[in-house]
Amino acid sequence: MDTVRPFLGRLAASLGLALALALGLVMLVSTLPANPPATSAGSGVASAAAAAAEPNPVTPGDFTGYGFDQCLAPTQAAMDRWLEHSPFLAVGIYISGNSRACRNQPNLTPTWIRTQLAKGWRLLPITLGPQASCLSRFPRYDDDPTINPKPGRKGKYSLARKQAKNEAITAVAEARRLGIVAGSTLWYDLEGFNSNLEACRESALFFLSAWTKKLHKLGYVSGVYSSVGSGIKVLDEARVNRPGVFTLPDAIWLARWDGRANTSSDYIREDGWRPGGRVKQYQGGHNEKWGGVTINIDRNFLDVGRGSVAAKEQHCAGTRVNFRDYPKIKASVARSSGDSKQVSALKCLLKEKGFYDGGLRGRYSNKLAAAIRAWKQQMGLKASDNWSRRNWVSLHATGTNPVLKAGSAGSDVRRLQRALNAASNSSRLPVNGVFDGFTARALEGYQARKKITASGIANTATWAALVAGRR
């Protein structure tokens, strides 16, 4: 798992956070009405500073989707290209451990960590320290001892446990230095070994147990990566046959190169570490090229935490804005008809963007007509009191436009789903805030119609088309 792999040239990591903040401010300003309310001088700078001071999110958090790992953390330029074009939204990174091949990590800085998390990446921080005593490939260097196999007087492998505690302390110190916050999962990489050798197996088990205990005391979640036929199988056997003897990791990362993007294997039982405690490395080292950038990676599938879930949201004190269809609103018809849920939704959405300040009843009003005209003027569109499907698409899409793909969840996914429903009479997506298979297929269909690469990823080109109201 930790083999050093080729990667493309470096981009100064110090540009990452500054660029992300600058783009965020530009996108925020672009969504404001033509005549926003006055604010005190310097408030924008203060807001940016406050955002920069906010702690990073727990990682990987709640997520179901695809990831990759590579020993050397890729450059920012490579990460950005892969975010836009690859199916991956999680990445494994080696942060500590003297046995790792990539001891030197020129790209791995606090800015790199913060930038990836801000862009939506889920991180899997990995430690590769002492390895099993019966593994011939280790020690790799002169200063990376293997796990001590001596059982000690009480048969509790105290020397191995001491090694594990020290590794946990080192891993947590490095995680904190990088900005990986408490509550995040730190993974121990225990390469495959001969689990039939008792001292080798037992010392490894006591080592992993002590690693987990110490991480818990330091406020972090414990994960273990290993071959499903050795380390993971040994953990599963201990879980079932020796309950209470070992402190088991909170999550397991199965190395099983069967090409199946799931978290199952015939080597272990299905009930352990479920729900939400499994990652599977289902394809070993190989080159992949996305957005013109080639990286040699392992492929992974994650199902962690609660999976990809979207928090509930509310608009305008409960006004409904999620529909499976957004028909045209013709002013002359709408003025004489009864209340319309879509008219209420339009008032609410324009109100949230600062263009409308009236009531939310579903009747077409003069205030709504004025808000529609103001919106169209802001967008450079022809003046009209009517509201078309194209206008719906643009309204839903305008705002912050992060890259969204399989595993994404939240309010931005809901906006994308609403925009896709407006863009096609046949999409009729459930607006649930989770980027699922239905969303991916609807997006691919939209991209194909607009002659955008049908990747199923809501990237910069896709958002630009949606904001422009292209149907």
Solvent accessible surface area in square Angstrom, and as a share of the most:
residue,aa,sasa,rsa
1,M,21,0.09
2,D,3,0.01
3,T,84,0.49
4,V,75,0.43
5,R,17,0.06
6,P,98,0.62
7,F,50,0.21
8,L,79,0.39
9,G,59,0.57
10,R,164,0.60
11,L,70,0.35
12,A,59,0.46
13,A,24,0.18
14,S,86,0.56
15,L,95,0.47
16,G,6,0.05
17,L,41,0.21
18,A,64,0.49
19,L,97,0.48
20,A,25,0.20
21,L,56,0.28
22,A,49,0.38
23,L,87,0.43
24,G,34,0.33
25,L,72,0.36
26,V,95,0.54
27,M,62,0.28
28,L,96,0.48
29,V,97,0.56
30,S,73,0.47
31,T,25,0.14
32,L,71,0.36
33,P,20,0.13
34,A,67,0.52
35,N,137,0.70
36,P,64,0.40
37,P,113,0.71
38,A,106,0.82
39,T,109,0.63
40,S,84,0.54
41,A,109,0.84
42,G,49,0.47
43,S,40,0.26
44,G,43,0.41
45,V,114,0.66
46,A,61,0.47
47,S,67,0.43
48,A,20,0.15
49,A,61,0.47
50,A,58,0.45
51,A,46,0.36
52,A,37,0.28
53,A,85,0.66
54,E,103,0.46
55,P,115,0.73
56,N,17,0.09
57,P,77,0.49
58,V,72,0.41
59,T,1,0.01
60,P,4,0.03
61,G,28,0.26
62,D,44,0.23
63,F,0,0.00
64,T,46,0.27
65,G,3,0.02
66,Y,62,0.24
67,G,1,0.01
68,F,1,0.00
69,D,0,0.00
70,Q,1,0.00
71,C,0,0.00
72,L,20,0.10
73,A,0,0.00
74,P,1,0.01
75,T,1,0.01
76,Q,7,0.03
77,A,42,0.33
78,A,1,0.01
79,M,0,0.00
80,D,39,0.20
81,R,106,0.39
82,W,0,0.00
83,L,10,0.05
84,E,36,0.16
85,H,57,0.26
86,S,0,0.00
87,P,35,0.22
88,F,0,0.00
89,L,7,0.03
90,A,0,0.00
91,V,1,0.00
92,G,1,0.01
93,I,0,0.00
94,Y,0,0.00
95,I,4,0.02
96,S,4,0.03
97,G,9,0.08
98,N,75,0.39
99,S,1,0.00
100,R,33,0.12
101,A,28,0.22
102,C,4,0.03
103,R,86,0.32
104,N,112,0.58
105,Q,25,0.11
106,P,50,0.32
107,N,8,0.04
108,L,12,0.06
109,T,42,0.24
110,P,59,0.37
111,T,36,0.21
112,W,2,0.01
113,I,0,0.00
114,R,47,0.17
115,T,0,0.00
116,Q,0,0.00
117,L,16,0.08
118,A,75,0.58
119,K,54,0.23
120,G,31,0.30
121,W,2,0.01
122,R,57,0.21
123,L,0,0.00
124,L,1,0.00
125,P,0,0.00
126,I,0,0.00
127,T,1,0.01
128,L,0,0.00
129,G,1,0.01
130,P,9,0.06
131,Q,1,0.00
132,A,0,0.00
133,S,40,0.26
134,C,40,0.24
135,L,23,0.12
136,S,112,0.73
137,R,127,0.46
138,F,10,0.04
139,P,79,0.50
140,R,79,0.29
141,Y,74,0.28
142,D,158,0.82
143,D,78,0.40
144,D,3,0.02
145,P,83,0.53
146,T,32,0.19
147,I,0,0.00
148,N,38,0.19
149,P,52,0.32
150,K,128,0.54
151,P,63,0.40
152,G,44,0.42
153,R,250,0.91
154,K,177,0.75
155,G,33,0.31
156,K,101,0.43
157,Y,15,0.06
158,S,57,0.37
159,L,84,0.42
160,A,0,0.00
161,R,72,0.26
162,K,129,0.55
163,Q,37,0.17
164,A,0,0.00
165,K,87,0.37
166,N,79,0.40
167,E,30,0.14
168,A,0,0.00
169,I,83,0.42
170,T,73,0.42
171,A,0,0.00
172,V,2,0.01
173,A,59,0.45
174,E,40,0.18
175,A,0,0.00
176,R,138,0.51
177,R,133,0.48
178,L,0,0.00
179,G,23,0.22
180,I,2,0.01
181,V,39,0.23
182,A,58,0.45
183,G,31,0.30
184,S,0,0.00
185,T,13,0.08
186,L,1,0.01
187,W,1,0.00
188,Y,0,0.00
189,D,0,0.00
190,L,1,0.00
191,E,13,0.06
192,G,29,0.28
193,F,20,0.08
194,N,68,0.35
195,S,27,0.17
196,N,133,0.68
197,L,87,0.43
198,E,112,0.50
199,A,43,0.34
200,C,4,0.03
201,R,61,0.22
202,E,15,0.07
203,S,0,0.00
204,A,2,0.02
205,L,3,0.02
206,F,23,0.10
207,F,0,0.00
208,L,4,0.02
209,S,8,0.05
210,A,3,0.02
211,W,0,0.00
212,T,0,0.00
213,K,108,0.46
214,K,48,0.20
215,L,0,0.00
216,H,81,0.36
217,K,165,0.70
218,L,46,0.23
219,G,37,0.36
220,Y,5,0.02
221,V,46,0.27
222,S,0,0.00
223,G,0,0.00
224,V,0,0.00
225,Y,9,0.03
226,S,0,0.00
227,S,35,0.23
228,V,3,0.02
229,G,29,0.28
230,S,7,0.05
231,G,2,0.01
232,I,0,0.00
233,K,74,0.31
234,V,12,0.07
235,L,3,0.02
236,D,1,0.01
237,E,57,0.26
238,A,3,0.02
239,R,54,0.20
240,V,60,0.35
241,N,95,0.49
242,R,88,0.32
243,P,101,0.63
244,G,80,0.76
245,V,75,0.43
246,F,17,0.07
247,T,39,0.23
248,L,48,0.24
249,P,5,0.03
250,D,62,0.32
251,A,8,0.07
252,I,0,0.00
253,W,0,0.00
254,L,0,0.00
255,A,17,0.13
256,R,93,0.34
257,W,146,0.51
258,D,46,0.24
259,G,53,0.51
260,R,153,0.56
261,A,41,0.32
262,N,55,0.28
263,T,8,0.05
264,S,36,0.23
265,S,13,0.08
266,D,148,0.77
267,Y,97,0.37
268,I,13,0.07
269,R,91,0.33
270,E,93,0.41
271,D,96,0.50
272,G,2,0.02
273,W,32,0.11
274,R,84,0.30
275,P,132,0.83
276,G,16,0.15
277,G,5,0.05
278,R,1,0.00
279,V,0,0.00
280,K,0,0.00
281,Q,0,0.00
282,Y,13,0.05
283,Q,68,0.30
284,G,8,0.08
285,G,46,0.45
286,H,39,0.17
287,N,95,0.49
288,E,21,0.09
289,K,137,0.58
290,W,78,0.27
291,G,22,0.21
292,G,54,0.52
293,V,13,0.07
294,T,49,0.29
295,I,1,0.00
296,N,29,0.15
297,I,0,0.00
298,D,1,0.00
299,R,45,0.16
300,N,0,0.00
301,F,35,0.14
302,L,0,0.00
303,D,39,0.20
304,V,7,0.04
305,G,37,0.36
306,R,177,0.65
307,G,7,0.07
308,S,18,0.11
309,V,59,0.34
310,A,22,0.17
311,A,83,0.64
312,K,198,0.84
313,E,59,0.27
314,Q,136,0.61
315,H,26,0.12
316,C,29,0.17
317,A,100,0.77
318,G,52,0.50
319,T,27,0.15
320,R,130,0.48
321,V,4,0.02
322,N,44,0.23
323,F,12,0.05
324,R,118,0.43
325,D,40,0.21
326,Y,0,0.00
327,P,54,0.34
328,K,115,0.49
329,I,12,0.06
330,K,102,0.43
331,A,9,0.07
332,S,76,0.49
333,V,91,0.52
334,A,12,0.09
335,R,105,0.38
336,S,97,0.62
337,S,49,0.32
338,G,40,0.39
339,D,86,0.44
340,S,35,0.22
341,K,132,0.56
342,Q,40,0.18
343,V,3,0.02
344,S,19,0.12
345,A,0,0.00
346,L,0,0.00
347,K,8,0.03
348,C,0,0.00
349,L,11,0.05
350,L,0,0.00
351,K,79,0.33
352,E,88,0.40
353,K,42,0.18
354,G,47,0.46
355,F,24,0.10
356,Y,14,0.05
357,D,112,0.58
358,G,13,0.13
359,G,53,0.51
360,L,49,0.24
361,R,154,0.56
362,G,4,0.04
363,R,101,0.37
364,Y,13,0.05
365,S,36,0.23
366,N,113,0.58
367,K,116,0.49
368,L,0,0.00
369,A,1,0.01
370,A,48,0.37
371,A,2,0.01
372,I,0,0.00
373,R,103,0.38
374,A,40,0.31
375,W,3,0.01
376,K,11,0.05
377,Q,147,0.65
378,Q,64,0.28
379,M,58,0.26
380,G,68,0.65
381,L,77,0.38
382,K,184,0.78
383,A,76,0.59
384,S,39,0.25
385,D,42,0.22
386,N,47,0.24
387,W,0,0.00
388,S,35,0.23
389,R,32,0.12
390,R,127,0.46
391,N,12,0.06
392,W,0,0.00
393,V,0,0.00
394,S,4,0.03
395,L,2,0.01
396,H,4,0.02
397,A,0,0.00
398,T,11,0.06
399,G,16,0.15
400,T,68,0.40
401,N,39,0.20
402,P,47,0.29
403,V,18,0.11
404,L,11,0.05
405,K,2,0.01
406,A,37,0.29
407,G,4,0.04
408,S,9,0.06
409,A,37,0.28
410,G,18,0.17
411,S,62,0.40
412,D,37,0.19
413,V,1,0.00
414,R,23,0.09
415,R,33,0.12
416,L,0,0.00
417,Q,1,0.00
418,R,6,0.02
419,A,0,0.00
420,L,2,0.01
421,N,0,0.00
422,A,0,0.00
423,A,3,0.02
424,S,12,0.08
425,N,99,0.51
426,S,94,0.60
427,S,32,0.21
428,R,127,0.46
429,L,6,0.03
430,P,44,0.27
431,V,24,0.14
432,N,59,0.30
433,G,0,0.00
434,V,35,0.20
435,F,5,0.02
436,D,42,0.22
437,G,36,0.35
438,F,124,0.52
439,T,1,0.00
440,A,22,0.17
441,R,144,0.53
442,A,21,0.16
443,L,0,0.00
444,E,67,0.30
445,G,30,0.29
446,Y,1,0.00
447,Q,0,0.00
448,A,63,0.49
449,R,114,0.41
450,K,40,0.17
451,K,186,0.79
452,I,25,0.13
453,T,114,0.66
454,A,53,0.41
455,S,42,0.27
456,G,5,0.05
457,I,7,0.04
458,A,0,0.00
459,N,10,0.05
460,T,89,0.52
461,A,56,0.43
462,T,0,0.00
463,W,4,0.02
464,A,61,0.47
465,A,4,0.03
466,L,0,0.00
467,V,38,0.22
468,A,57,0.44
469,G,1,0.01
470,R,98,0.36
471,R,87,0.32
